[in-house]
């Protein structure tokens, strides 16, 4: 459906349309709708805004990505459905690959996501390559590409909850997570956790990279997580 421009929840309803469309195109896992609902609820509590704790994490993350030896942007079904052009632009700004990495993996869906990203301008999209595995991980997120996640020193992990962040760290990588839930395992384990909606965080990262962002001299991720949790629990954003 076309969401009326003057609807008070236009932006949110448009994202829902993007996701349901992506489900029908074989890009989104059905479970992705449940994940999105959780994110929507948290974003509602954050008043759908990027707060100080998100902005400083984003600045630091942009600096880390820009100064990385081999940055890689991991993309799952939700990320591809919500923000395909944004990922293409961030990948171009960093001259780095996007890599499709899925929890609910099928080769058909990985290829559909790659084609979707390319339709939105992405130039360098990797999928898993036979025989390449991330160690210490038993889910299908272990399937990687040797010129992508396997070789990366810094990996951007958007919107997932679970086992992979720990495995990436055990494999010596720095992890930047984007997750609206500061209590998720991924957010807790990452080096930098951007507690913000992916659709705001990705363009902000691109702007940071284009404006020559450098890593902050001092950055405290546990403090970021604490500030975000406090804001969510109290509704106080000062
Ligand atoms: O495409 P696949 O097969 O790799 O599957 C992707 C999903 C998202 C289904 C899978 O990774 C999953 O089940 O994730 P979870 O465990 O539901 O975790 C998703 C996390 O992302 C939760 O902490 C949500 O709060 C958060 N989240 C949801 N929407 C957004 C978000 N964070 C940032 N921006 C969003 N738009």
Boltz pocket constraint, residues with backbone or C-beta under 6 A from the ligand:
constraints:
  - pocket:
      binder: B
      contacts: [[A, 27], [A, 28], [A, 29], [A, 31], [A, 32], [A, 33], [A, 34], [A, 35], [A, 36], [A, 37], [A, 38], [A, 39], [A, 40], [A, 42], [A, 76], [A, 77], [A, 78], [A, 82], [A, 101], [A, 102], [A, 103], [A, 104], [A, 105], [A, 159], [A, 160], [A, 161], [A, 162], [A, 178], [A, 179], [A, 180], [A, 181], [A, 184], [A, 196], [A, 197], [A, 198], [A, 199]]
      max_distance: 6.0
